[in-house]
Amino acid sequence: MKCLEKLRVVSNKPKSIIFYQYDLNNENAIAEIFKTFSITSVVHFASLNTGRESVAQPLKYYQNNICGTVTLLRLMKKYEVN
């Protein structure tokens, strides 16, 4: 969560930064966030990044890192978030 703390420090509007801990593959949950708020930007820190584990469980990493990112990008396009 250090990255979230740093974003709040460098932001001009630290209270406007809202953190949600959802699985990006849960498209309905993510879509609700886009429907609820007028989102102007997204910071994506939802990747898995342990090298040894990624070799042992490549499908888990593919599903999270690739498919989850595609879901997020699709919703950003749908809700016109650049």
CYANA upper distance limits for C-alpha pairs under 8 A (distance plus 0.5 A):
  1 MET  CA      5 GLU  CA      7.04
  2 LYS  CA      6 LYS  CA      6.68
  3 CYS  CA      7 LEU  CA      6.69
  4 LEU  CA      8 ARG  CA      6.84
  4 LEU  CA     19 PHE  CA      8.37
  5 GLU  CA      9 VAL  CA      6.85
  6 LYS  CA     10 VAL  CA      6.79
  7 LEU  CA     11 SER  CA      6.34
  7 LEU  CA     14 PRO  CA      7.96
  7 LEU  CA     17 ILE  CA      8.45
  8 ARG  CA     13 LYS  CA      7.97
  8 ARG  CA     14 PRO  CA      4.85
  8 ARG  CA     15 LYS  CA      7.92
  8 ARG  CA     17 ILE  CA      7.35
  9 VAL  CA     14 PRO  CA      7.20
 10 VAL  CA     14 PRO  CA      8.32
 13 LYS  CA     17 ILE  CA      7.85
 22 TYR  CA     26 ASN  CA      7.84
 22 TYR  CA     29 ALA  CA      7.93
 22 TYR  CA     30 ILE  CA      7.92
 23 ASP  CA     68 GLY  CA      8.06
 24 LEU  CA     30 ILE  CA      7.25
 24 LEU  CA     46 ALA  CA      8.17
 24 LEU  CA     64 ASN  CA      7.89
 24 LEU  CA     68 GLY  CA      5.13
 24 LEU  CA     69 THR  CA      7.57
 24 LEU  CA     71 THR  CA      7.16
 24 LEU  CA     72 LEU  CA      7.08
 25 ASN  CA     63 GLN  CA      8.38
 25 ASN  CA     64 ASN  CA      7.73
 25 ASN  CA     67 CYS  CA      7.40
 25 ASN  CA     68 GLY  CA      5.40
 25 ASN  CA     71 THR  CA      7.00
 26 ASN  CA     30 ILE  CA      6.96
 27 GLU  CA     31 ALA  CA      6.40
 27 GLU  CA     71 THR  CA      7.09
 27 GLU  CA     72 LEU  CA      8.45
 28 ASN  CA     32 GLU  CA      6.77
 29 ALA  CA     33 ILE  CA      7.33
 30 ILE  CA     34 PHE  CA      7.18
 30 ILE  CA     72 LEU  CA      8.19
 30 ILE  CA     75 LEU  CA      8.44
 31 ALA  CA     35 LYS  CA      6.63
 31 ALA  CA     75 LEU  CA      7.15
 32 GLU  CA     36 THR  CA      6.47
 33 ILE  CA     37 PHE  CA      6.66
 34 PHE  CA     38 SER  CA      7.47
 34 PHE  CA     39 ILE  CA      7.06
 34 PHE  CA     75 LEU  CA      8.21
 34 PHE  CA     79 TYR  CA      7.23
 35 LYS  CA     79 TYR  CA      8.49
 39 ILE  CA     81 VAL  CA      7.13
 40 THR  CA     81 VAL  CA      6.31
 40 THR  CA     82 ASN  CA      7.76
 41 SER  CA     81 VAL  CA      6.87
 41 SER  CA     82 ASN  CA      7.22
 42 VAL  CA     81 VAL  CA      8.44
 46 ALA  CA     64 ASN  CA      8.35
 46 ALA  CA     65 ASN  CA      7.89
 47 SER  CA     64 ASN  CA      7.09
 47 SER  CA     65 ASN  CA      5.59
 48 LEU  CA     61 TYR  CA      6.91
 48 LEU  CA     64 ASN  CA      7.58
 48 LEU  CA     65 ASN  CA      7.03
 49 ASN  CA     54 SER  CA      7.82
 50 THR  CA     54 SER  CA      6.53
 51 GLY  CA     55 VAL  CA      7.02
 52 ARG  CA     56 ALA  CA      6.96
 53 GLU  CA     57 GLN  CA      6.36
 53 GLU  CA     58 PRO  CA      8.36
 54 SER  CA     58 PRO  CA      5.55
 54 SER  CA     60 LYS  CA      8.17
 54 SER  CA     61 TYR  CA      6.43
 57 GLN  CA     61 TYR  CA      7.19
 58 PRO  CA     62 TYR  CA      6.58
 59 LEU  CA     63 GLN  CA      6.45
 60 LYS  CA     64 ASN  CA      6.68
 61 TYR  CA     65 ASN  CA      6.10
 61 TYR  CA     66 ILE  CA      8.10
 62 TYR  CA     66 ILE  CA      5.68
 62 TYR  CA     67 CYS  CA      7.09
 63 GLN  CA     67 CYS  CA      5.44
 63 GLN  CA     68 GLY  CA      6.96
 64 ASN  CA     68 GLY  CA      5.56
 64 ASN  CA     69 THR  CA      8.04
 65 ASN  CA     69 THR  CA      6.53
 66 ILE  CA     70 VAL  CA      6.73
 67 CYS  CA     71 THR  CA      6.72
 68 GLY  CA     72 LEU  CA      6.80
 69 THR  CA     73 LEU  CA      6.63
 70 VAL  CA     74 ARG  CA      6.51
 71 THR  CA     75 LEU  CA      6.80
 72 LEU  CA     76 MET  CA      6.61
 73 LEU  CA     77 LYS  CA      6.67
 74 ARG  CA     78 LYS  CA      6.71
 75 LEU  CA     79 TYR  CA      6.55
 76 MET  CA     80 GLU  CA      6.24
 76 MET  CA     81 VAL  CA      5.28
 76 MET  CA     82 ASN  CA      7.42
 77 LYS  CA     81 VAL  CA      6.57
 77 LYS  CA     82 ASN  CA      7.87
